Amino acid sequence: MKVGDLVKFESNFFSAAAKGYANPGIILEDASRPHDRPAQHFRVMWADQRITIEHTSYLEPLTSP
């Protein structure tokens, strides 16, 4: 995933939390720390204008590679 990709929040473990996300979201920037390589955290702006930092394991890309 990269800046500009459309994503949705996806988690089997946090299914209750997933209801709080206004999908889709757009990746604004790589928010990983220097030791996080490849990128593991992204700042995402959701459809309701809320911005969060999410781990890649909770993001499902909606745009084709």
N, C-alpha and C positions, 0 to 999 in steps of 0.2 A: 504494500500500500504506500501511497505517496500523497503529498499535498495536492488538493483538488479532487481527490477521489470521493465519490459518494459512498456512504457506509450506513449500515444499520446496526443497532445494539443487539447482540445475540448472546444469550447465556442460558444454559439449562439449569445451572446451579442457582443463579440469581433471577429466576423467572419473575418473581414479584417485582424486583427492581426494574426489569425490562419494561414493565408497563409505564414507568415514569419517564421514558425517553420518547421524544417526539421525532420518530424516524421520518425521513432519512436525515443524515447529518453529512457535513462536508469537512474533510480534514483541512485544518488551517495551517498546522505546522507540526514538525517533529518535536515532541516534547521529551524525548529520551535524554537521560543523563549520559555523560561521556562513556561510562562503562556499559551502557545498554546498546550493544551492537550485535546484530542488526537492530534497527529501530524497533522499540517495543512499546512506546507510549506516544500518543498523538493528541493534540488539542483539537477538539471537534466542536463545530457549531451545529446545533440541532435545529430542526424545523421551527421550534418555538423560540429561537434566538438565544437559547441557553448555551453556554460554552463550558465543556468539561474536558478533563484529561483522562483518556482511557487506554488501557492495555490492549494490545492488538488481539489478544485472545478473546476479547468481548466485541470485536468489530468484524462485521462481515461485509466485504466489498460488494457494491452494487454496480460499479462501472467495470467494463471489461478491461483486461490487462493490455 
